[in-house]
Amino acid sequence: MQPATTPAIPVEVRIRPAQPTDLPFILALVPRLNAFGPPAWRDPAHMTQFDRDVLTRAVLEPTPDHHVFIAETTQPAGLLHLSSSTDYYQQTHAHIADLIVDAAAEGQGVGRALLAYAETWARDHGFATLALSVFAQNTHARSVYQKAGFGEDMITCIKSLHPHASREVE
């Protein structure tokens, strides 16, 4: 007989603007963006370095179009990177560039708090829509976003043109 698992109890989450002193925490979280196993034609090391560079710039050289926030419980527990973006049809929207929850804080409501914060932030800044991008293979994140009310808009289809890709596009 397996022991019953106790569901994680949601904790109080405080969200604040990121500071340069948060960079070690932020940079340590970045590999979680690729933990789901990105497509074969994506280089995880390149993706991680690129994300680290973007987040570092967003924290050290803030602009009106990029905002990084830290979620805290008793300690830092996650991050939210918001930007404004314009789609193909020239509609400007708020965009969740990154949302990462520390593994130790999963299931405690941190991700939901960050999504709610993003929605409030977008409304407060006059945006009519809030968008995000997620890899098709990241089924866990897609489920979380769907439960939070996100629906699919435009689907990007990819065909790898490199013969060394280890698997076909799914």
N, C-alpha and C positions, 0 to 999 in steps of 0.2 A: 504494500500500500504506500503510495507516495504521499508525502506531507502536503497539507494544503498551503498554498502560497497566499500570503497576505498582500492585498493590493496596496500600492504605494499611496500614501496619504498626501493630497495636495498641500503644499506649503505656501507661505506668504512669499510672493515674488516682488521685489523692488526693481524698477528699471531706471537706469540713469545713463547720461551720455558717457561714452568711453573716454578715458584719459590716456595719455602716453604711458603711464605706469601700468595700464592694463595690457600692454602689448605682449608680454610673455604668456599671459593667459589666452589671449586671442590667437596668437600664433600656434600655441599648443592644441587649440581646438580645430584648426584648419584641416588636418588629416581626416577628421570625421566626415568632411564633405565627400570624400571618396570611399568611405568605408563600405558602401553598398556594392562596390565593384563596378567601376565605370566601363563603358563600351571598349572593346578591344582596340579601336582606332584612336582612343584618347590615351595620352601618356599621363598616368597618375602623378608622377614626380613633377612634370611640367605644370599640371593643374594645381598641385599643392603650392608650388613656388609662385605661380601667377596669383593665386588667391591670397597668399601671404603678402605679396607686394602691393596688391590693391588695397587690402585692409590696412597695411602699414601706412600707405599714403593717405587713406581716408581718415585715419586717427591723427597722424602727425601734420597733415596739410589739409585741414577740413575746408570744404567748399559748401556753398548753399545747396548743391545737388547731391551730396553724399553725407550720410549721418550714420554713425555707429553707436549702438547702445549696448550696455551690459546688463544682463539679468542677474540679480543676486538673491540668494536665500540667506543662509548664514555665511555664504562665501560666493564668489562668482560662479554662475551656473550655466550661462549661455550668452549668446550675442545675436544682435540683429543689425544688419547693414541695409539701410534704406537709401534709395536714390529716386530721382525723377527720370523718366524715360519717355521717349516718343516712339510710337509704333510705326509700322509701315504706312498706315493711313493718317499719320501725323496727329494722332491723338496722344496727348500727354497724360501720363499716369504715374502714380507712385509705384515703385518697384522694390520688392524684397530681393535684394541682391544675394544676401546670405542670411541664413537662420541656422544656428548651430547650438545644440544643447549638449552640455558636458555629459558623458556617459553616467557619471555618478548621480546626475539630477534627472535622468530619464524617468518618465512616469509620474513626475511630481507636479505637473502643470506648468512647467517653465516654458515649453514650446507654445502652449495655448496662451499663456500670458504675453509672450512676445508677439504672437499673431494678433491678439487683441490690441496690443500697444501699437502695432503697425497700422491697423485699421483706424484707430483713433488719430494717430499722427497724420495719416493720409487725409482724413476728413478735415482735421484742423488746418491743414495746409491747402485746402480747397480742391483736392483731387476727387474726381468722380469715380475712379476705379483704382484698385490695388492689384498688381500683378506679381507673379513670381515665375521662375523657370525651375523645372525639376527634371532630372533624367528619367526616361521611361522605365529604366531598370530599378529605380529607387522606389520600390513599391511601398515600403513603410512610410516614407515621407509623403508620397502621393495620397495614401490613405488618410494621413493626418490632415493634409490640406483639404481633401474632399469633405471630411467631417467638419472642418472649419468654414465650409461654405464656398470654397473655391471650385470653379468649374473650368473645363478645358475651353480654350478659345482657338488659337491657331496651333496646329500640330506641325512640327518640323520633322521632315523625313530625311534620313541620311543614308547615303550609299557609300560605303568605303571603297576607295579606288586604289588602295594599297594591298597588294597580294599577301603581305605579311600579317594582315589582321588575322588573329587566331580563330575568329568565329564570324558568322554572318550577322548582319543587322537583324535584330529581333523585332 
